[in-house]
Amino acid sequence: MTDRSPWPEPAVRAADQLRAASGAEPEQVWFAPGRVNLIGEHTDYNEGFVLPLALPFGVGAATRSRDDHLVVVRSGQADGVVEIDVAALDPASEDGRVEGWGGYAAGVAWALREAGHDLVGRSGVDVFLDSDVPSGAGLSSSHALECAVARALLGRAGLEVDATELALLVRTAENDYVGAPTGIMDQMASLHGLDGHALFLDTRSLEVDPVPFDAAAHDLALLVVDTRAPHALVDGEYAERRSSCEAGAHALGVPALRDVTVDDLDDALARIDDEVVRRRVRHVVTEDGRVLEVAALLRSGDLRAVGPLLSASHTSMRDDFEITVPQVDVAAEAAERSGALGARMTGGGFGGCVIALVLRQDVAAVEAGVRAAYDEHGFTEPRTFVVTASAGARRVG
């Protein structure tokens, strides 16, 4: 039997599911991580800069061939069996759509098929999934699932696809099949992740530059606070933010807000009449500037100086982009009061997680401070954990 000791736990569990259901060993086992964004929020669809890192948490996918031509998917986190006839998938047809969690897997199969990749020419495939990404926390559990399914389907078919090309196909699945207007950051982080590094990503050129982020080597920890406030990208709110950003770019005569620099910001804001649009533009432009500053600090090894920039990012999201909720504001403020060097909400907003850069010896104090603040406000107790920058999607067995 294959040594599974180095496998991520979800990969072990996915393989166990397949073995229990079929009595046979998996033919292949894959893993794709979730991500946390160190800094750079709502800059991706403005063709700007982001700085995510892949997590040690993710989705495992174990596969085995079938006698038919179906892709059949099961998940340890959801009930039911999803049977996908790849040839019949069509987002424009009711009969060609798969709803619920299975739609993410079906969307990936559809996007790969549309790109010309034959996934089931020889036979169908069983895919067993398992995840340890906290659902609803804004740590990209759905994209981890999609990337795991994509790598598993391609790997089982003996097909190789470049990580950036695959990220674009997964985004197509998300946008055009699932119907979620997401950017490219999450897929790129899951597929390009590198141990001990954050990924400086230019979302216009799609160039990826790994920058060192080994917090422990600097006696630091990146603490994640799952606020337990449901992470829901409300369609109307998300669409309003994108529309405001597009209106700002149009008013300034630029292709996207990434073309406005921090040095140009005051003059640019003076040319915008709408106060809401002005605030949205100020967030995106200053956030791009903060990403560039943080990337430079990481390259120079000055990780402690990153803290204040995280806090500035949170203030901007709270006041200018207006995407925080009371739970995340309380968590960020309590983390700083308890000794964090800086803290910010991470993810698309309206719930999710807060990250805090903390001296390793202060982790327990910061965790206790956040829990005390939550208790004082009557919020559901948060979950806290330390994360490290980890490797991207890969075959493990």
Secondary structure as UniProt FT lines:
FT   TURN            5..6
FT   HELIX           9..22
FT   STRAND          28..39
FT   HELIX           44..46
FT   STRAND          49..65
FT   STRAND          71..75
FT   TURN            76..77
FT   STRAND          82..84
FT   HELIX           86..88
FT   TURN            91..92
FT   TURN            95..96
FT   TURN            100..101
FT   HELIX           102..114
FT   TURN            115..116
FT   STRAND          125..131
FT   TURN            135..136
FT   HELIX           141..156
FT   TURN            157..158
FT   HELIX           163..172
FT   HELIX           173..178
FT   HELIX           185..192
FT   TURN            195..196
FT   STRAND          197..202
FT   TURN            203..205
FT   STRAND          208..212
FT   HELIX           215..218
FT   STRAND          220..226
FT   HELIX           235..252
FT   HELIX           257..259
FT   HELIX           262..264
FT   HELIX           265..270
FT   HELIX           275..300
FT   HELIX           303..306
FT   HELIX           307..319
FT   HELIX           326..337
FT   TURN            338..339
FT   STRAND          342..346
FT   STRAND          353..359
FT   HELIX           360..362
FT   HELIX           363..377
FT   STRAND          383..387
FT   STRAND          394..395
//
